[in-house]
Amino acid sequence: MEELEPTTKRRRNLTPYLLISPALLFLAAFFAYPMFQGLILAVYDDEAVLPLLAEPSLSGERVGEVPPGTRVTIFAQQGNQLDGEITADLLTEQWFFVTGDDPDGAAVEGWAPETRVRVRDEAADGTPLGGTIRPKLGENADPLTPLRGEPSERADVVAELDERAPVAIGEIAVLEVWFDVEAVTDDGTVTAGWAPSRFVRAFESGEEGVVDRGTDGQFTSRFIEKMLDDRFFGPAWRTTLLLMVIIIPLQFALAIIMALVIHARPKGTSGFLYVFSLPMGMSDLAVGILFFSIFTSSGLLNSVLDAFGLIGDTPPTYLGADTRNWIIAAIVLAELWRATSIVMVIVVSGLQAIPDETLEAAELFGASYWQRVRYIILPLLKPSLQVALILRTILAFQVFAVVIALGGGEIVTVLANETYRQYFELRDNNVASAYAVFILLLSLASSIFYLRAVRTENEGAAS
């Protein structure tokens, strides 16, 4: 009987996974997670409703909910033990733990609200040490002030003190005020319950108020609707598309010409490459400021025109409130100068991948230079053009600093500028996120379109 040779178990090579794991962790922490949070902000309102509770306590049973902005009727208020720090929007009341003699002369102690004690003795730091019981006004008012076992109007009465009775003040309790409210929602439903005062703004009468904000979140389309109703959304959307329609074709035409010049290897090719790539070293804002200095009333353009005697005593204004078309023209020129080199570098890389033998064979068979460009170079450049189109379109949706530098973001605005305005000026993170998601969707849609429209032969055969 033949002996079987032992088979060795193939071990999995974990080295590639270990090498790529830092990059995956980085993408998850600084790309995937922030993007997910941004998407959630656009469709999720974490202050959508304020729950109403059966009793003035966070542990109370939930009996209803009302959205922010709802008017409420306030029936009563109750102090409750404060959970957390005292903030500016928090309505509080104080209770004193006092000791004194009741009307029969017996020593008693208990809790009394600050409103029933007149403080007459304080420590150096202002802490109350002693005082007297305030008299009650009104003919039928009970002259006795009840002391309770806990700092709450609902606690049991443990003793009573007569008016003007001297007391010593010990412990001080700060309570949060809760309101017993009733609200009528948009669908006509009547909801009643207790709510903390920090979320309800009471009117001067003290009998009515409005819900300021909620504590529970819900998915909603309200922020997207608010973005669509924004008066700047339409102009920003149209201007962004207009800039894309003008800039991208011109950029690609210029970039291909520049790349063909470099690919032809004339004398001084390196110099051409350096000159064409120079704008890549400048930031968007720097380019915007540079072109602002050209088109301002006392800028380079008017200086040149004045030198040739082409303008009168009053130089024309190019970047003003009534010259929107000039601002768009300045933005187009600035973007052409700034970002054409990015496309040019991608096209040059694609040209270097085309074999010289292919072009030489076409020239040998009598193809003119234009025919070689049209029937050989451009078809073989499709992968590079596809990448350049996707990259340039995504960057076009994000144009921002040049628009701010030349137009201030008021006369001419774009989607990225409105995202900034909502986030920084209006402090509306949700609507700003809705703008960002809209830009993301436009970028994805354009990328899919280019992947389908500019296809190589291999991609067409695979589909």
Residue pairs with C-beta under 8 A, 6 or more apart in sequence:
38 433
38 436
38 437
39 433
39 437
41 223
41 429
41 430
41 432
41 433
42 223
42 224
42 430
42 433
42 434
42 436
42 437
43 219
43 220
43 221
43 223
43 224
44 217
44 218
44 219
44 220
45 214
45 217
45 218
45 219
45 220
45 222
45 223
45 430
46 217
47 68
47 213
47 214
47 215
47 217
48 67
48 68
48 214
48 216
48 217
48 218
48 220
49 65
49 66
49 67
49 214
49 215
49 216
49 218
50 65
50 66
50 67
50 68
50 195
50 199
50 200
50 211
50 213
50 214
50 215
50 216
51 62
51 64
51 65
51 193
51 195
51 214
51 215
51 216
52 62
52 63
52 64
52 65
52 66
52 181
52 183
52 191
52 192
52 193
52 194
52 195
53 60
53 61
53 62
53 63
53 193
53 194
53 195
54 60
54 61
54 62
54 63
54 193
54 194
55 61
55 194
56 78
56 80
56 178
56 180
56 194
57 80
57 194
58 83
60 194
63 191
63 192
63 193
64 191
64 192
64 193
65 191
65 214
65 216
66 72
66 183
66 185
66 191
66 211
66 214
67 185
67 211
67 214
68 211
68 212
68 213
68 214
69 210
69 211
70 183
70 185
70 210
70 211
71 183
71 208
71 209
71 210
72 179
72 181
72 182
72 183
72 195
72 200
72 208
72 209
72 210
72 211
73 181
73 182
73 183
73 207
73 208
74 179
74 180
74 181
74 200
74 202
74 206
74 207
74 208
74 209
75 180
75 181
75 182
76 179
76 180
77 177
77 178
77 179
77 180
77 197
78 152
78 153
78 154
78 177
78 178
78 180
78 194
79 92
79 93
79 95
79 113
79 151
79 152
79 153
79 175
79 176
79 177
79 178
80 152
80 175
80 176
80 177
80 178
80 196
81 151
81 173
81 175
81 176
82 90
82 92
82 174
82 175
82 176
83 176
86 92
86 174
87 198
89 198
89 212
90 176
90 197
90 198
91 176
91 177
91 197
91 198
91 202
92 174
92 175
92 176
92 177
93 113
93 114
93 115
93 174
93 175
93 177
94 113
94 114
94 172
94 173
94 174
94 175
95 111
95 112
95 113
95 114
95 151
95 172
95 173
95 175
96 111
96 112
96 113
96 114
96 117
96 128
96 167
96 169
96 170
96 171
96 172
97 109
97 110
97 111
97 151
97 169
97 170
97 171
97 172
97 173
98 109
98 110
98 111
98 112
98 117
98 147
98 161
98 167
98 168
98 169
98 170
99 107
99 108
99 109
99 167
99 168
99 170
100 107
100 108
100 109
100 133
100 161
100 165
100 166
100 167
100 168
101 107
101 108
101 161
101 165
102 108
102 159
102 160
102 161
102 162
102 165
103 144
103 160
103 161
103 162
108 147
108 158
108 159
108 160
108 161
109 147
109 158
109 159
110 146
110 147
110 148
110 149
110 157
110 158
110 159
111 147
111 148
111 149
111 150
111 151
111 152
111 155
111 173
112 133
112 145
112 146
112 147
112 148
112 161
112 167
113 153
115 134
116 133
116 134
116 145
117 128
117 131
117 132
117 133
117 134
117 167
117 169
118 131
118 132
118 133
118 134
119 128
119 130
119 131
119 169
120 130
120 131
120 132
121 128
121 129
121 130
121 131
122 128
122 129
123 129
127 172
128 169
128 172
129 168
129 169
130 166
130 167
130 168
130 169
131 166
131 167
131 169
132 164
132 165
132 166
132 167
133 145
133 161
133 162
133 163
133 164
133 165
133 167
134 145
134 163
135 143
135 163
135 164
136 142
136 143
136 145
136 163
143 162
143 163
144 160
144 161
144 162
144 163
145 160
145 161
145 162
145 163
146 157
146 159
146 160
147 157
147 158
147 159
147 160
147 161
148 155
148 156
148 157
148 158
149 155
149 156
149 157
149 158
151 173
151 175
152 175
161 167
176 196
176 197
176 198
177 196
177 197
178 194
178 195
178 196
178 197
179 194
179 195
179 196
179 197
179 200
179 202
179 209
180 192
180 193
180 194
181 192
181 193
181 194
181 195
181 200
181 209
182 190
182 191
182 192
183 190
183 191
183 192
183 211
184 190
184 191
185 191
195 211
199 211
199 212
199 213
199 214
199 215
200 209
200 210
200 211
200 212
201 209
201 210
201 211
201 212
202 208
202 209
203 209
203 210
223 430
223 431
223 433
223 434
224 434
226 428
226 431
226 434
227 233
227 431
227 434
227 435
227 438
230 418
230 431
232 413
232 418
232 421
233 418
235 413
236 413
236 414
236 415
236 417
236 418
237 415
239 328
239 412
239 413
239 414
240 396
240 397
240 399
240 414
240 415
242 328
243 328
243 331
243 332
243 335
243 396
243 399
243 414
244 393
244 396
244 397
246 332
247 332
247 335
247 336
247 339
247 396
248 389
248 392
248 393
248 396
250 332
250 336
251 335
251 336
251 339
251 340
251 343
251 392
252 343
252 385
252 388
252 389
252 392
254 336
254 340
254 344
255 340
255 341
255 343
255 344
255 346
255 347
255 388
256 347
258 272
258 276
258 340
258 341
258 344
258 347
259 344
259 347
259 348
259 351
260 351
260 373
260 377
261 272
262 269
262 272
262 273
262 276
262 344
262 348
262 351
263 348
263 351
263 352
266 272
273 348
276 340
276 341
276 344
277 341
277 344
277 345
278 341
279 287
279 337
279 338
279 339
279 340
279 341
280 341
280 342
280 345
282 290
282 338
283 401
284 338
284 399
284 400
284 401
284 402
285 401
285 402
285 404
285 405
287 334
287 337
287 338
287 401
287 402
287 405
288 334
288 401
288 402
288 403
288 404
288 405
288 406
289 405
290 334
291 330
291 333
291 334
291 337
291 402
291 405
291 406
292 299
292 319
292 330
292 405
292 406
293 299
293 300
294 300
294 301
294 330
295 301
295 318
295 319
295 326
295 330
295 406
296 302
296 318
296 319
297 315
297 316
297 317
297 318
298 315
301 318
302 311
302 315
302 316
305 311
305 315
306 315
317 323
318 326
318 327
318 330
319 326
319 327
319 330
319 406
319 407
320 411
321 411
324 411
324 412
327 406
327 407
327 411
327 412
328 412
330 406
331 399
331 402
331 403
331 406
331 407
331 412
334 402
334 406
335 396
335 399
335 402
338 402
339 392
339 395
342 388
342 391
342 392
342 395
343 388
343 392
346 384
346 387
346 388
346 391
347 381
347 384
347 385
347 388
349 384
350 380
350 381
350 383
350 384
350 385
351 377
351 381
353 380
353 384
354 376
354 377
354 380
354 381
358 376
358 380
359 372
359 376
359 377
362 371
362 372
362 375
362 376
363 372
367 375
367 376
378 385
382 454
382 455
382 456
383 456
385 454
386 450
386 451
386 454
386 455
386 456
389 450
389 454
390 446
390 447
390 450
390 451
393 443
393 446
393 447
393 450
394 443
394 446
394 447
397 415
397 416
397 439
397 442
397 443
397 446
398 416
398 439
399 414
399 416
400 414
400 416
400 417
400 420
403 409
403 412
403 413
403 414
403 416
403 417
404 417
406 412
407 413
409 417
409 420
409 421
413 421
415 435
415 438
415 439
415 442
416 439
418 435
419 432
419 435
419 436
419 439
420 432
422 428
422 429
422 431
422 432
422 435
423 429
423 432
455 463
